[in-house]
Amino acid sequence: MTWRELSPKQLSELKDPLIIDVRSPSEHSDERILGSTNIPLLSDIERAEVGTVYVQQGELLAKRLALKYISPKIPEIVDNIFAAKIHGQPLVVHCWRGGLRSEAVASFLSVVGLDCFRLTGGYKSWRKGVIEFLDTGAWPFTAVVLQGLTGTGKTDILNELIKLGLDVLDLEELANHRGSAFGGMGLGVQPTQKNFEAAIFDNLRAVKGKVVFMEAEGRKIGKLSLPKRLLELIATAPKVLVTGSVEVRTSRLVAAYTGQTGEIFRAQALESLARLKERLGGQTVAEMTVMFDEGRLSEIVERLLEHYYDPLYARHIQASQPFPLTVSGDEPALAASEIAKFAQIASTI
């Protein structure tokens, strides 16, 4: 057995491959092929030391230092790959640009009789394909976009559409952010921009039907930017207006944003409120801070809807008039059924 070269296009055609990223942990964390497993040849510190030697003393000494670090790890690296691989699963090894790191691991695996592919051009080549896909925008589907005031249940409707077996691109889920001033509360760190784009790439490539459903989004979700072609798709796609009663919207938002307690949650909430001082005024924010500490969360949400969110979103909704379909998000399953029927008719026109 030996290793063979595999192009990024061929990688996309493999069924359920085990992708082994042999780069350092920080490289893998910052940008990666989604679903890949990191089994590094060099730690971040070792990689930095090898890079310094390369710059200061030349390639030969840098390779010798790398060999010194790698050699004791070879048995463990091979064992870890064996442990991760399912019988019959294609195995793909890659590094940054298809260089010595992936060649070394592929060679180790060949010696012990484990067949594998090496990704030609490494992660860099795969990333180039992601950029081309997102920049071209020549996708074999159209979109139906849900638009409406905050809390009307657009995300709930997307989840119901998934249950119906339809294609959905939930950008807020991929961005790990709800897209508002309070959108990051309780959700942890957002992915890097490149990993966000990789997630969009994976989701759009997986679309099987003629229509993909998504929510109307602006240029940014939290700190992350949407690809230009995707923004154009959202802007030109038919829009469905999602409405909802204030009572249901308030209840939904309280449930979504107050899943945590404690000082960290309080600090996040008050920091988000403070960012609205210029818009709402210092006195209003101070009153809301007191209300928060008294547990009057529904009252805070209602005031935010009336004085901040609804006026903000209303302008965008007005600009999208007229809507070919309006549904109530108070009953997400029913709304999803209506939207699915609308999309089926629209896709045949």
ABEGO torsion letter per residue (X at the ends): XBBBBBBAAAAAABBGBBBBBABBAAAAAABBBBGBBBBBABBAAAAAAAAAAAAAAEAAAAAAAAAAAAAAAAAAAAAAAAAABBBGBBBBBBBAAGBAAAAAAAAAAAAAGBBBBBBBGEAAAAAAAAAAAAAAGBBABBBBBBBEBBGAGAAAAAAAAAAAGBBBBBAAAAAGBAGBAAAABGAEBBBBAAAAAAAAAAAAAABABABBBBBBBBABBEABBBBAAAAAAAAABBBBBBBBBAAAAAAAAAAAAAABBEAAAAAAAAAAAAAAAAAAEAAAAAAAAAAAAAGBAAAAAAAAAAAAAAAAAAAAAAAAOBBABBBBAABAAAAAAAAAAAAAAAAAX
